[in-house]
Amino acid sequence: MTALNRVWIVDDDRSIRWVLSRALKGAGIACDEFESGREVVKAIESDQPRVIITDIRMPGMDGFELLRHLNDAVPEVPVIITTAHAGLESAVSAFQSGAFEYLPKPFDIDDAIELVERALSQGESAQPDPNVDMQGQTEIIGSAPLMQEVFRAIGRLSKSSINVLITGESGTGKELIASALHRHSPRADKPFIALNMAAITRDLLESELFGHEKGAFTGAQTARQGRFEQANNGTLFLDEIGDMPAELQTRLLRVLAEGEFYRVGGHAPIQVDVRVIAATHKDLEEEVAEGEFREDLFHRLNVVRIRVPALRERSEDIPALLEHFLSRAAGELDAERKSLNPEALEILGEFGWPGNVRQLENIARWLTVMTPSHRVHAEDLPPEVLNDSGVRPEIDWQQALRGWANQRLMSGSSALMDEALPAFEKVMISAALERTGGRRQDAAALLGWGRNTITRKIRDLHMDDA
């Protein structure tokens, strides 16, 4: 017998099942627990839930194998995939295998409940494509919550050829994200062509994009294909699109709208089928407002937007990124592989990283060449890190809090938690919002909360009134 809002929880970790079960029941959602995929396969023969939440890594039948079985047996049941081993490949695999959503552990309970409620309201889940070929490319490194959002976006877009706008500071790895979008798309076996708008002179950019006919200009000895022709049926990545000259913005808009263009000096239209992924470190809305970027072109490019976080917003990824870059530098430079002691690693974690991941990669090369011993100590770090004003001594906030508590108690105050806890949460929320420029979802990720949690806290603490 099938309950109206019944959810099955599948995880070999009893504590995860207990937490999820308690939270869902608290939200008025009935649920049953299973510790293996085999149990679900047997149960589905005579029963059917409204939603299934399953872990990926389980003994015997893993979550992906279970998902494939469920797609055949009960394709209308939404399946939410969870995993503690979050990464780009697992996120893309989950969506391409037909998962309703992908939820990396540890997850916020409010987010989990919201996902289940959304899955309950959905009539049918998307059918999987059994012919998807996952390519064995190197995974983008990132376990931080903001990077998991990027991975989920790539996964959701893996069956689409829609245009994407990637934003983020210089050096954050926007081309890697563009390459991953292409690699995990229906066009994966077609060309991926990249062109940096800021790296080519204004006079040559039109020819680079659209090609030219023989004799079109001085020095055009032969006809030449442009990047749009080279990328036909594939993906064209236009990096630093905010630097594109105004006259070329008009030509690009026509290609996006009509799928055709003329070579420089040409008279016959050329038809192309190209997915365009654009990237910029600029604020294009501001560029539009100032008349520097066409509004209609912005809307053509901004169908889906992915924001790549700055390295300072994902500092928990620095150790893994360093391991990768130090290993690669040792191989490239035929040198001893270096390792960092905890103090040096802590300083790098507190550094502001104005150059983001690209700067971290360069520092890994610098350390490989310049550090005299196998072990990198704090004094071995480059001057740009050691002299940075962002490296500050840690504030002993616990001692300060203890002093405040003692002072209040000596003055006869009571119920200190009623006073301290809201003040503490206000400080943490304000600091996170300041760091993210007011973006609540990003601030919630920095605090380890879900979007619903920070919204509720701001409301309960009357911070919107401030």
N, C-alpha and C positions, 0 to 999 in steps of 0.2 A: 504494500500500500504506500502510495507516494504522498508525503506531506506537502502542503502548499509552498512553504518557504524552507525546505529542508536542504541542508548543505552537508556534503561529505568531506571530512578532513583526512587526508592521507599523508602520513609522515611517520618514519620509524623512530623519531624523537618524541617520547611521551610528553615531555615538558612543553614542546611546541603545540602538540595536540591539545593539551590542557589549557594553555593560554588562549588559543584561538577559540576553543569550545566555550570557555567561560565568557569571552568577550562577545561572541555571537549570540549566546543565550541571553546575555545582558541587554543586547540590542533587539531581543524578541525574535531571533532567528533560530529555529531548531537545527540540530546538527548531530551527525553520527561520526564516530572515529574509526579509522582503519590504520594499521601499522605497516601494511604492505600493499603493493599494487595487485598481487595475486588475490588478496581478499576482495578487492574492489571488482576485479574481473568476474569472480564467482557471484558476488552480490548483485552485480548489474544484470545478471540473467533473470532475476525475479523482482527486482526493485529498481527505482530510478529517482535520483535526487534532482533538485533544480540547478544546483551548482556544485562543482567539485574543486577543492583546493588540494594540490598535490606537490610534494617536494620532488626535486629531480633525482638526487642521489639517495637511493634506497637499496638495501640488499635484494637480490633476485631481480625483479622487474623494476627498472628505473622509471622516473617520471615521464620521459619522452616515449618509452615503449608503452607505458600505460596510456599516454595521450593518443598515440596512434590507434590503440585498441578502442578507446572511447570514441574517436572520430568515426570509426566504422560502426560501432555498436549503438551509440547514442549521440549522433552529430549535433543534435539540438541542445545538448547540455554544455553550457560555458565551463571551461576549465581554466583555473588560475594557477600558474606555475610559480612556485617559490624555490629559492635556493640560497644557500650561504656562500656558494662559489660563483658570485656574480661576475659577469664580464660581457663583452660585446658578443662573442660567439654564442653564449648560452641565451642571451636576450634575443638575438636574431633567430636562433633555432626554435625558441619557444613560439615566437609569432609565426614563423614560416610553417611550423608544425600544426598551427591552428589554435594556439592558446588564446583565450580571451584577454588575458593580461599577464604580465610578468612582474613578480614582486620579490625583490632581493631582500634577504635577511641581513641584519635585523630590521624588521619593519615596524612602522608605527601602527598601533592597534586601530586608531581612527582611520588610517589609510586602508587597512585591511577590511574594516567594516564597510567603508564607502565603496570599495571595489566589489564586495559581495553584493551589496544593495544594487549597484549598477548592473552586475551580472544577472541578478534576479529579475531585473526589469527588462532584460533583453530577451527577445523571442527566440532567436536562432543565432548560433555562432558561425563565424566564417568557416567554409570548408577548407581543409588543408590541400596543398599542392604536393602530391607524392613525388613529383618529378623535380623538385627543387634540388639543385646540386650545391651543397655547401662547400666552398673553397677553403682549403687549408692555409689561410693567410695568418700572419702574425696578429695576435689580438692586441687591440689598443689597451694600454695599461690604465686602469682606473677603477678603484673600488669606492671612491667617494660618492656620496648621494647625488651630487650634481652631475657626475659622470654617468651614473646609472640612468639618470633622466635622458642623457644623450644616447646611451645604448638603447633604451626603450624606444626612442624616436626612430632610430635606425631600423629597429626591428619592425615597428609599425609600418614603415615605408618600404619594407623589403619586397612587397609585391607590386609596387607602384613605380611609375616613371614620372611622377609629378615634379615640378620645379621646386627647388629648395633654396632658401637663403640662410647661410651660415654666418653668424655674427660672433665677435669675440675679439679680445685684444691681440695685438701682434705677438706671434710666437706661441699661441695656445694650441696649435695643431689643427687648424681649420682644413688644410689640404688632406690630412689623414682622415678626417671625418668625411670629406667629400669622396675620397677614394673608397672608404668603407661603404658609403651609400651606394656607390656604383657596384662594388664587389658583391653586395647583397641585394641585387635588384634583378629584374628580368633582362636587363641589358649587360649582365656581368661578362658575357663572352664577346661583347662588342668593344670598340675603342673607348678608352678614357683619355681625353686630351685636356691638358691644363695650360692656361695662359694667365700670366700675371699682368694686369693692366698697368701697374706702376713701374714695371720693369722694361717697358718698351716705349720708345719715343712716340710722341703724338703723330708724327708723319708716317710712321711705319705700322701703326696699330690697325688702321683700316685694312691694309693689305694682309696683315697677319690673321685677322679675323675672317675676311671674306675672300682672300686670294686675289690674283690679278691675271689679266690677259697679257700675252706677249706685246710689248711696246706700249703698255699702259702708262709708263713713266720712264724717265731716264734710268737705265740700268735694268729694266725688265726685259731681259734677253729671251726668256721663255715664260710660258704660262705656269702659274703655280696655284695649287689648292690652298685655301685658307683653312683655319682651324674648324670652322663649321663643317666643311666638306670632309675633313679628316675624321670628324667625330660622328659622321652620319650613322644613324641607328644605335649610336652609343651615347656617351655623356661628355659634355663640354663643361669644364670647371673654369669659371672666370673669377680669378682671385683679385682682391682689391677692386671690386666693381665700382666702389665709390670714387675711384680716380679716373673713370672713363670720361673722355671729353663729351661735351653736350651733343655735338653733331653725330657722334657714333652711338650715343644713347638712342637717337631717333632711328637709326638703321637697325640697332639691336631689337628695338620694340617691334619693328615690322617683321623681323624674322620670327620672333616669338608669337606674333599674332597670326602670320600668314604661312610660316614654314618655308619661305623662299627669300632669295636675295640675288643680287648681281655682283659678280666679281668687279674689282676696280678695272675700268676700261671695258667691261663686258656689256653685251646687249641682250643676252638670253638669260632668263631667270633660272636659277638653280634651286631645285626642291630638296629639302633635307628634313629628316626626322631626328631631332636631337633633344635630349634632356639637358636642361641647363641647371647647373648648380653654381650659385654665386656666393662669394664670401666678401666680407668687409670688416675692418676694425672701426669704421666710422659709424656715427649715428645717422642712418639714412633718412629717418623722419625729420631730423634737424636739417639735413642737406636739402630735402624737399622743401621745407619751410623757407629756406634761404634762397631757393631757386637754383641750387647747384645740381640737383638731380631731378629728373622727370618723375612726376607723381605717377603717371600711368605706367611707366616702366617699373617703378618700385612695386606697384601692386601686381604686375605680371611676375616679378621675381619672388615676391614675398607670399607665395602660396602656402608654404610651410616654412616656419623659421626654427632653426636650431641654434641655441646659444651655447658656445663652448666656454666653460668657466675658466677664469684666470687661475694660475697655479696657486696663488695665495688663498684662493677659495677652496682648494682641494689639497691642503698641505699634507693630509694623511697619505696621499699617493706618492709623496716625495721619496720615501725609502725604496719603494718598488721601482720607481722611475730611475733612481740613482743606480740600483743594482743592474738594471738593463743597460743604461748608458755606460757605466764603468766596464761592464763585460764587453760591450761593443767597441769601446775605445781601446781596450787592451788588445782586441783582435786586430783592429785597424792599424794600430800603431806598433804592433808586435812588442808589447810591453807587458810588465807584470800587472795583474789585475789588482786594483786597490780596494781596500775596504775602510769604512769610516768608523771611528769610535763613537760612543753615544754622545759625547759632548759636541763633537763636530756635526753630528746628525741633528742635534737639537738646535744648533745655531742656524743650520740650513733651513730647518723647519720654521724658524722665526723670521727668516729673511723675506723681504717684500717682493722679490722676483719681478721687477719691472719688465724683464724680457721673457718671462714665463718659461715654458718647457724648453724653448730653444736656448735660453740662457742656461738652464740646468744642464742641458746636453753639452754646451760649450765648457761649462765648469768641470764636468766629468772628464772631458779631454784635457783640460788644464791640470787637473789633479793627477791624471795618469802620467803626464809628462813631468810635472814639477815637484811632486811629492817624493822625498828622498827614500822613504821606506814603504813597506807594504801597507802599513797602517796609517790612515790619514787622521791627524790630530787637529784640534781647533786652530792651532797656530799655523797649520799648513794651508788653511783655506785662503783663497785669493783676497786681496785687499778690498775689492768691491763689496765683499760679504762682511769682512771684519769691521770695516769702517761705516757700514750702513747704519743710519740712525734708527732704523726699525728694529735693530737687535738691542733690546733693553733688558735690564735685570728684571727677573720675575717679581711681581708684586705679591707679598705675602698677605693675600686677602683674608685668609683664614685667621691669621693673628689679629688683623684689624676687626674682623667680625667678632672674635672672642672679646676684644677690648670693648666693643660697643655693647655686647650682651652683658658683660660684667657691670658696665656703667649703668645700664638700664635697671638691672636687678638691684644694684645698690641704691637706686633712687626709688625703689619700691614698686616698679612696674611689674606687670604680670601679663600672661598670654602673649609672650614675645613672638611666637610663631605667627600669630594673626597679623602682626605688624611687619615682621621680617620677610616672610615668604612672598607676599605680594610685591614688596619693594625689590626683593632679589629677582623675581621674575620680570619686573619692569626693566631693571638694569640689563638683564640678559637679552630681553627682546629688543630693547633700544639699541644695544651694541650690535646685535646681529642685523637689524634693519639698517643701521648706519653703514655697516660693512657692505651690504648688498644694494645700497642706493634705494632702499625702500621696497625692494621686491620681496613680498611676504613668503612666496614659495621657497625662494633661495635661502631666506633667513631661517625658515622652519627647518630646512635641511642642515644648516650650520648648527642648529640647536638640538638636532636629533628628533625633531617632531614632524608631524604631518601638517599639511596645509590647514586642515580643519582645526587642529589643535591650536596653532598660533592665532588663527582667526578668532577662536573662542576665547583664548586668553586675553587678546587685545580688547575684545568686547567686555569681558568680565572685569578687567582692570581699568576700564574706562579710558584706555589710551587713545581711542579715536577722538575723544573730547579735548585732548590736549592741543 
